[in-house]
């Protein structure tokens, strides 16, 4: 009886498949924060997000960078929110450290009115819903 050597077949993946795999790997490490802003003023107000918006784990000095903002304008342009209406937007950040269980959403800007949400408890999905005041 002869024993035949088994070799692994060579596989070829298209560029599209490679790109899709890289995108999925990148998304697995992302943190998504859905924000709800309620304008409680009689007047229309402008809101915007700055690139200096971070997630700050309470157990580390790291600042997790904002990668993308959806449905809100970036500084210096404002998004108008009419009187007594709400506006929803989404922020996408890089991954939090694995040992992080509590973090803050902090917008670091050189003027009053920065967004800040403290003590957000980490969950398994890394998808969050917060109210911005």
C-alpha positions as CSV (number, residue, x, y, z in Angstrom):
1,X,0.0,0.0,0.0
2,X,1.4,3.4,-1.0
3,X,0.8,6.5,1.1
4,X,0.0,9.6,-0.9
5,X,1.0,12.9,0.6
6,X,-1.8,15.3,1.0
7,X,-1.0,18.9,0.2
8,X,-3.1,21.9,0.9
9,X,-4.5,23.4,-2.3
10,X,-3.4,26.9,-3.2
11,X,-6.2,29.4,-3.0
12,X,-6.5,32.8,-4.7
13,X,-8.7,35.5,-3.4
14,X,-9.8,38.4,-5.5
15,X,-8.9,42.0,-4.5
16,X,-12.6,42.5,-3.7
17,X,-12.6,39.7,-1.2
18,X,-9.3,40.9,0.4
19,X,-10.9,44.4,0.7
20,X,-14.0,43.0,2.2
21,X,-12.0,41.0,4.8
22,X,-10.0,44.0,5.8
23,X,-13.1,46.1,6.1
24,X,-14.8,43.5,8.4
25,X,-11.6,43.2,10.5
26,X,-11.6,47.0,10.9
27,X,-15.3,47.2,11.8
28,X,-14.9,44.5,14.5
29,X,-12.7,46.9,16.4
30,X,-14.9,49.9,16.1
31,X,-17.1,51.6,18.7
32,X,-20.4,53.1,17.4
33,X,-22.1,55.8,19.4
34,X,-25.6,56.9,18.4
35,X,-26.3,60.4,19.7
36,X,-29.6,62.0,20.4
37,X,-29.7,65.8,20.7
38,X,-32.9,67.5,21.8
39,X,-33.1,71.3,21.2
40,X,-35.1,72.6,24.2
41,X,-34.8,76.2,23.1
42,X,-37.4,78.4,21.5
43,X,-34.8,79.2,18.8
44,X,-33.0,77.1,16.2
45,X,-29.5,76.1,17.4
46,X,-26.4,74.9,15.6
47,X,-24.5,71.8,16.5
48,X,-21.3,70.3,15.0
49,X,-18.7,67.8,16.0
50,X,-15.0,68.5,16.2
51,X,-12.2,66.1,15.2
52,X,-11.0,66.5,18.8
53,X,-13.8,64.3,20.1
54,X,-12.6,61.2,21.9
55,X,-13.6,58.2,23.9
56,X,-11.6,58.3,27.2
57,X,-11.4,55.0,29.1
58,X,-11.5,55.6,32.9
59,X,-8.7,53.1,33.5
60,X,-6.2,54.5,31.0
61,X,-4.8,57.7,29.7
62,X,-5.5,56.7,26.1
63,X,-7.8,58.8,23.9
64,X,-9.7,56.8,21.3
65,X,-9.9,58.7,18.1
66,X,-13.0,59.7,16.2
67,X,-12.9,58.0,12.8
68,X,-16.2,59.0,11.2
69,X,-19.3,61.2,11.9
70,X,-22.6,60.6,10.2
71,X,-25.5,63.0,10.0
72,X,-23.7,65.9,11.7
73,X,-21.3,68.4,10.2
74,X,-17.7,68.8,11.3
75,X,-16.3,72.0,12.6
76,X,-16.5,74.8,11.4
77,X,-19.9,74.1,9.7
78,X,-23.0,73.9,11.8
79,X,-26.0,71.6,11.5
80,X,-29.2,73.5,12.4
81,X,-31.7,72.0,14.8
82,X,-35.1,73.7,14.9
83,X,-36.7,74.8,18.1
84,X,-38.0,71.9,20.3
85,X,-36.9,69.3,17.7
86,X,-34.4,66.4,18.0
87,X,-31.4,65.5,15.9
88,X,-29.8,62.1,15.7
89,X,-26.2,61.4,14.6
90,X,-23.7,58.7,14.8
91,X,-20.0,58.7,15.7
92,X,-17.6,55.9,14.9
93,X,-14.4,55.5,17.0
94,X,-11.4,53.2,16.9
95,X,-11.5,50.2,19.3
96,X,-11.5,50.6,23.1
97,X,-8.8,48.7,25.1
98,X,-10.0,45.2,25.9
99,X,-9.8,45.8,29.6
100,X,-12.0,49.0,29.5
101,X,-15.3,48.7,31.3
102,X,-16.2,52.4,31.7
103,X,-15.5,55.4,29.4
104,X,-16.4,59.0,28.7
105,X,-17.3,60.7,25.4
106,X,-15.4,64.0,25.4
107,X,-15.3,66.8,22.9
108,X,-12.2,68.8,23.5
109,X,-12.7,72.3,22.1
110,X,-11.4,75.8,22.8
111,X,-14.8,77.3,23.5
112,X,-17.9,76.6,25.7
113,X,-20.6,74.2,24.6
114,X,-18.5,71.0,24.2
115,X,-20.4,67.6,24.1
116,X,-19.6,65.4,27.1
117,X,-21.2,62.2,28.3
118,X,-19.6,60.7,31.4
119,X,-19.5,57.1,32.7
120,X,-20.7,55.1,29.8
121,X,-20.7,51.4,30.7
122,X,-19.1,49.1,28.2
123,X,-21.2,46.4,26.6
124,X,-20.5,43.4,24.5
125,X,-21.6,45.0,21.2
126,X,-19.6,48.3,21.5
127,X,-22.7,50.0,20.2
128,X,-24.1,52.8,22.4
129,X,-27.0,55.3,22.5
130,X,-26.4,58.5,24.4
131,X,-28.3,61.8,25.0
132,X,-26.3,64.9,24.3
133,X,-27.3,68.0,26.3
